[in-house]
Amino acid sequence: MLRNSLKTLVILLFIAFTSKGQTLPVDQNTGKITFINIVESAPLTEKDVFIIAQDFGKAKNWPVKSQDDAAYTIVFNAQIPVEYEAVKPGKKDKGIVKFTFSVFCKAGKYRYILTDFVHEGQNGAGSGGKLENTTADCGKDAMLAKSWVYIKNSTQVQVNALIEEFKKKVKEAQNDPAKKSDW
């Protein structure tokens, strides 16, 4: 009896941890997965960071969703690739996770916001839909539960890498001796 209860508890805990499978940050107000931060960028001007953001999105081949040159804001329709285990054993499915990558610039600081994450399957693979969903929209017949968890975890890793890459570009400009005024 105790042994069966223990097995049941372990199985329930496993399901609870793997079905959510995410440490993705969810905004309390919107309920959406949102990566947001304000980063110091002195001595750069808002125009300097804005140009870095434009170049960053262009290098990624992300289309511009909106841009305000006067306010130094830009929003990209960004995406990252994901490959995961298919329902058919031994096969892989491919898809993309689409999201918005926004940068708002002010003198000496900028704010980035990444949100609206949606998975779309490619080449006949099921589309999981919004990453906030506990289960994929396409259902268990089109996507394994562990693949949905993998997509979320892969998104977390790739988005963190993108953020660090962008911050590094800004930091490189900050450390440019030609931009220093304390000489």
C-alpha positions in Angstrom: 0.0 0.0 0.0 2.7 2.5 1.0 4.8 1.5 -2.0 1.9 2.2 -4.4 1.2 5.5 -2.7 4.9 6.4 -3.1 4.9 5.4 -6.7 1.8 7.5 -7.3 3.3 10.5 -5.6 6.5 10.3 -7.7 4.5 10.0 -10.9 2.3 13.0 -10.0 5.4 15.1 -9.1 7.0 14.1 -12.4 3.9 15.1 -14.3 3.6 18.4 -12.4 7.2 19.3 -13.1 7.4 18.2 -16.8 3.9 19.4 -17.9 4.7 23.0 -16.9 8.4 22.6 -17.7 9.0 26.3 -17.8 10.9 28.8 -15.8 9.9 31.4 -18.4 9.0 34.7 -16.8 5.3 35.5 -16.9 4.2 39.1 -16.4 1.7 39.4 -13.6 -0.4 42.0 -15.3 -0.6 40.5 -18.8 -0.2 36.8 -18.1 2.2 36.7 -21.0 5.7 35.4 -21.0 7.8 38.6 -20.9 11.5 39.2 -20.7 12.0 42.8 -19.6 14.8 44.8 -18.2 16.3 48.3 -18.0 20.0 48.5 -18.7 22.4 51.4 -18.1 24.2 52.4 -21.3 26.1 55.6 -20.4 27.9 57.3 -22.1 25.9 56.3 -25.1 23.1 58.5 -26.3 19.6 57.2 -27.1 20.5 57.5 -30.8 23.6 55.3 -30.3 21.7 52.5 -28.7 18.8 52.9 -31.3 21.3 52.4 -34.1 22.8 49.3 -32.4 19.2 47.9 -32.0 18.5 48.6 -35.7 21.7 46.8 -36.8 21.1 43.9 -34.4 17.6 43.2 -35.9 18.8 43.7 -39.4 21.7 41.2 -38.8 19.1 38.7 -37.6 16.9 39.3 -40.7 13.9 40.3 -38.5 11.3 42.5 -40.1 10.6 45.8 -38.3 7.0 45.8 -36.9 7.2 49.4 -35.8 9.8 52.1 -35.5 9.7 55.7 -34.1 12.8 57.5 -35.0 11.9 60.6 -32.9 11.2 58.5 -29.7 14.1 56.1 -30.5 12.0 52.9 -30.2 11.9 49.9 -32.5 9.9 46.6 -32.4 10.9 43.6 -34.4 8.9 40.5 -35.4 11.6 38.1 -34.2 11.8 34.4 -34.4 14.0 31.5 -33.4 14.2 27.9 -34.8 13.3 24.9 -32.7 13.8 21.2 -33.5 12.2 18.6 -31.3 11.1 14.9 -31.1 8.2 14.1 -33.4 5.3 11.8 -32.4 6.6 9.2 -34.9 9.5 7.5 -33.1 13.0 8.3 -34.4 11.8 11.4 -36.3 12.4 15.1 -35.6 9.9 18.0 -36.2 11.0 21.6 -36.9 9.3 24.8 -36.1 9.8 28.4 -35.1 8.9 30.4 -32.1 7.8 33.9 -33.1 7.9 36.9 -30.7 8.3 40.6 -30.5 11.7 42.1 -29.6 11.3 45.7 -28.6 14.0 48.3 -27.6 13.2 51.7 -26.1 16.1 54.1 -25.8 16.8 57.0 -23.6 20.1 58.9 -22.8 22.2 56.6 -20.8 19.8 53.6 -20.6 17.5 51.4 -22.6 14.7 48.9 -22.0 14.1 45.7 -23.9 10.9 43.8 -23.9 10.5 40.4 -25.5 6.9 39.0 -25.5 4.1 37.4 -27.5 5.8 34.0 -27.9 4.0 31.6 -30.3 5.2 28.3 -31.7 4.4 27.4 -35.3 5.2 24.0 -36.7 6.8 23.7 -40.1 6.5 21.1 -42.9 3.3 19.5 -41.5 4.4 19.6 -37.8 1.8 20.6 -35.3 1.7 24.2 -34.0 1.9 24.5 -30.3 0.5 28.0 -30.2 1.1 30.4 -27.3 3.9 29.3 -25.1 1.9 30.3 -22.0 -0.3 27.3 -22.7 0.2 24.3 -20.5 -0.3 21.9 -23.4 0.2 22.4 -27.1 -2.8 23.7 -29.1 -2.3 21.0 -31.7 -2.9 18.2 -29.1 -1.0 15.1 -28.1 -1.6 13.4 -31.4 0.5 16.1 -33.2 3.1 16.8 -30.5 4.5 14.9 -27.6 4.1 16.6 -24.1 7.9 16.3 -23.7 8.4 18.1 -27.0 6.2 21.0 -25.8 8.4 21.2 -22.7 11.5 21.1 -24.8 10.3 23.9 -27.0 9.7 26.1 -24.0 13.1 25.2 -22.5 14.8 25.8 -25.8 13.1 29.1 -26.1 14.3 30.1 -22.7 17.9 29.3 -23.6 17.9 30.9 -27.0 16.2 34.1 -25.8 18.6 34.5 -22.9 21.5 34.1 -25.4 19.9 36.7 -27.7 19.5 39.2 -24.8 23.2 38.6 -23.8 24.3 39.1 -27.4 22.4 42.4 -27.7 23.8 43.6 -24.3 27.3 42.7 -25.4 26.9 44.8 -28.6 25.8 47.8 -26.4 28.7 47.1 -24.0 31.2 47.1 -26.8 30.0 50.5 -27.9 30.1 51.8 -24.3 33.7 50.7 -24.0 34.7 52.3 -27.3 37.5 54.8 -26.4 36.1 57.3 -28.9 32.9 57.5 -26.9 34.6 58.2 -23.6 34.5 61.8 -22.3 36.4 61.2 -19.0 39.9 61.9 -20.4 
